[in-house]
Amino acid sequence: MGNISEKIGKLIYYSIAKHMPVSFSGIKIGQKALRAFCGKLILKHCGKKVNIEQGASFSSKVSLGDYSGIGINARINGSCTIGDYVMMGADVVVLTRNHAFDRIDIPMMHQGFQEERPVVIGDDVWIGDRVIIMPGVHIGNGSIIGAGAIVTHDVPPYAIVAGVPAKVIRTRI
């Protein structure tokens, strides 16, 4: 039954809900509720009072915590756990695997992919616009990821990180 529910959720989401206005627009036609409903059908886990924004694409391997959101045009590929109270800006990309490139005798495009490495985002995290989170990264509770950062390593709890690659610029403690 779950597989049928997921397919129905994807059909509704990708044909209608994904294209409806952003949740904060002056046009209120139930877009936030419809996208949350689709999230409950598609996602591995979908908490209460979530906000999935216009244009977001996500895997059915994503878990979305209570009061958390997936930003406008965000893309989450593969296994990702998003905690409670997570704010996500526009155009965020979460990657969980990369191309294989170990051999030099075979073109990279023919080497397939590396093994999936899930991403974990803790509770009460703020992810700015256009952040890229690389495979296997764990982001600690209470952290802030500055806009445009590329997160290649784990982020400690309550850290503020920014830059390319992202580095701790200060702590919230």
N, C-alpha and C positions, 0 to 999 in steps of 0.2 A: 504493500500500500504506500509506503514512504516514497518509493520510486515514482509512482504515479502522481503523488502530491507534489514532489519536486518538479516533475515535468510540467504540471499545471501551473505551478508558481513561476517557472521560467517563461512559459508561454505568456502569462499575464504581464510579468515584469518586463521582459525584453520587447514585447509588442506594444505595451501601453504605458505602464508605470514609469519605466526608465525615462520616458520622453516628456512626462508631465512637468509643470513648472517647479522650480526650487521651492523648498518648504517655507522659506521666508518671504516669498513674493506676495504681492497684494491679492493674487488670485488664489482663492481657497476652494479647491474642488475635490478635496479628500486625497490629495497626492501623498501626503505624509502617511496617512493611515493605509492606503493601498500598497505603498512600497514596504511598509512594516509587515503587512499581511503576507506579501510575497516573500519577504525575508524569512518569516516563520515557516513557510513551505520549502524554501530553498536551502537555507543555511543549516549547518550541522547543529548549531544552537543559536537561538535568537532571543535575547532578553526582553524585558519589558521596557516600554517607552523608548524604543530605538528610533533613530532617524537615518534612513538611507536616502541620500540625495540624488538629484537628477543626474543621469548619465553614468552612475556608478556601475562597475562590472566586478563581479566577485564569484569565487568558487563556492561550490556547495561544501567544501571542507573548512569554511570559515565559521568560527564561533564569535558571536557579537554579544557583549555583555549588556547588562541593564543600563539604561540612560546613555548609551554610546551611539556614535554615528559613523557613517561611512560618507566621506565628503563628495562634493560635486565632481563628476568625472574621475573619481578614484578608481584604481584598478588593483584588485587583490587576487593574485594567482596562487592557487594551492592552499596548503594548510596554514592557517593563521588564527591565533587566539587573540581576541581583543577583549580586554577587561571591561570593568564597569566605569562609567563616567569618562569615557574617552572622547575627546574632540578631535576631529580630523578635518583638515582644510581641503581645498580643491586640488585636483590633479595629483593626489598622492599615489605612489606606486609601491606596492609591496610584492617583492619577488621571493619565491621559495625554491627556485632552482635556476641553474644557469646552463649555458652550452658547455659541453665537454670540449677540452682543448689540449689534452695531455699529449697527443701524438702529433708529430710534425710531418709524418709520411701520408696522412689522410687529411683532406680539407676539413676544417672545423665544422662546416655545415653538414658533413657526413658522419660526424662522431656522436651525434645524439646529444643527450642531456646528462648532466650530473644528477646524482640522487637528490630527491627533494629534502630540503632542510627547513622545517617549520619555523615561522616567525611568531614570537610571543610579545604582545603589548600589554603591559600591566594596567592597573587601575589608575584613574585620575591622570591620564596622560594627554597632553596637548601636542598635536602634530600639525605643524604649519603647512601652508600651501606648497605644492610641488616638491615635497620631500620624497626621496627614494629610499626604501628600506631593503637592504640586500638579504639574501637567504641566510637563515639560521640565527638572525639577530634577535636578542631579547632586550626589550626596553623596560626598564624598571618603573615601579609605581611612582607617580608624582612627577615624572620627567616632562620636560618641554623640548621639542625638536624644532629648531628654527627653520623658517621658510627656506626652501631651496637646498636643504642639507641632503647629503648622501650618507646614510648611516651604514657603515661597513662592519662595525663592531658593537658588542653589547653596550648598553647605556645603563649606568648605575641608577638606583633609585634617587629621585629628587634632583637629578642633574639637569642642567640646561646645556644642550649641545647645539652647535651650528657649524656650518662650513662644509667644504668638500676636500677630503672626507670629514665627516662630522667629528668634532672634538669637544670635550667638556670645556665650557667657557666660564661657568660658575655653578654653584649648587644652590638649591632653594632652602637648605637647612642653615 
